[in-house]
Amino acid sequence: MVAMMERIHYNRKESIQHSINLVLLLSNISNSGMCKASFAGPLTENPRLNLLQKIVIMKGENHFIMKVNRKYKDRLFRIVFREKEDLLDLYNAVNGSDYDNPDELEIMTIEDVIYVHMKNDVAFLLSDLLNLWEHQSTFNPNMPARGLGYFAQLYQQYIEKYGVNLYSSKQKKLPFPQYIVFYNGEKDMPERMELRLSDAFFTKGGEKRHKQPAVEIVADMININVEKNAALMAQCQKLKEYAQFIDLVRKQLQQADDKEEAMRQAVDECIRKGILAEILYKNKMEVIEVFLTEYDEEKQRIIEEKEREEELRESWEAGEQNGIRKGSFETIYSLVQDGDIPVELGAKKLNMSVEEFLEALHKAGYHQTR
């Protein structure tokens, strides 16, 4: 018998014993006979290294194995706003409404255990509004395209649940969609901006279309960094404290060699100051693991972007030396079209202004990914 379970890691050895006790309890093997518990592989004091740890519980000839899974159920934003009361408070702040009954919220968040490779942060139905909320720690102009897939799944879920007959001769009503992206990246961005799916549409050779696109998704991106959207923060204390927590943790991590210890100190400081104190106290280790994982992923993304730029520079220099300028032009056009490098970098590499670069890009049959 093999049971796959997720658990949160602690630096203290006694917490490992708690995990053993949990398995014993769930397996009901403490009711009879003797049992033996042992660890497969060396134990470490570092929870980041315990991610591949197996806990083996043995009784007779049966083996119960708990494998640690690094795929966490919740991102930090979802941990902070996992309660309906907090979601409703944030909803009222964003929309200027005054709903007071959390039970009116119907959670519709897409979980990837059901929809493979498709998982969003928060989705819920309130009155006649279908709300899709995403959190981003980096600016991503492709959020409308992602939203297209999310909304398709959410409406399908709604149609099936409420038995909406799309083959009826009468028009059937659907909830009004609202798409919000909460941004708290380090890149300076405006307090609010619209991201449109139609900005990503292209035509061969850059020809303009005079008709409206058949599909449109509009995401309202809200900057939730400290000192941004003060009025919104004043309306939602939990959002304000979330921004303060992220700001404090980032400052601690930037100055520290031991990221994990810095994270622990930051969490303890926030608890002392009353910043997300209740959530951090109850979910301390989960928050630390999730944040460090997200932090590592972000740093890895930055490293990969720099490596791609360096590879581009080297290939460009090699192309110049070998006289294959045309191929280099097409390489840069393709990188811009795929969104691997920004338009400004492509123009710089070809010694053009942005306007000249875009004109050449379109004439070559490529398009700009915004």
Helices and strands as residue ranges (DSSP letters): E 3-4, H 13-27, E 36-40, G 50-52, E 54-59, E 62-67, H 76-80, H 84-95, G 102-104, E 106-107, E 122-126, E 129-136, H 143-161, E 176-183, E 192-196, G 197-200, G 204-206, E 218-223, H 230-235, H 237-255, H 259-273, H 277-282, H 284-322, H 325-337, H 343-349, H 354-363
